[in-house]
Amino acid sequence: MTVEQPSTPDPDGDVVAPTVVAPTPRQGPAARWRRVRAEPEAGMSTAEYAVGTVAACAFAAVLYQVVTGGSIVSALGDLVESALAVLS
C-alpha cells in the first residue's frame, strides 16, 4: 500500500501534487492495523469458498433425494396424467 503525503505549496506559492511514499517497515502495528481496516475486502477467503462449496453440495444432495423420492415421482406422474386427460 502506498501513502500520500498532503499537498504543500512550493516556494513560489504553487501547490505541488501530493507525493506517493511507500510505507516504511518501522511503522508500528497500530499504523499497519489502520491500513488493514481502511482497505475494503476484495472477496471471499479460501475458508469462505470451502464453506460455500460444502453447503451447495449438501443442498444439491438433499434436493436430489427429494426429487428422486417415490412421492415426488408419483406426484409428477399424476400431474402429467391429469394434464393429458384434460387435453384429450
Secondary structure, 3 states (H helix, E strand, C coil): CCEECCCCECCCCCECCCCEECCCCCCCHHHHHHHHHHCCCCCCCHHHHHHHHHHHHHHHHHHHHHHHCHHHHHHHHHHHHHHHHHHC
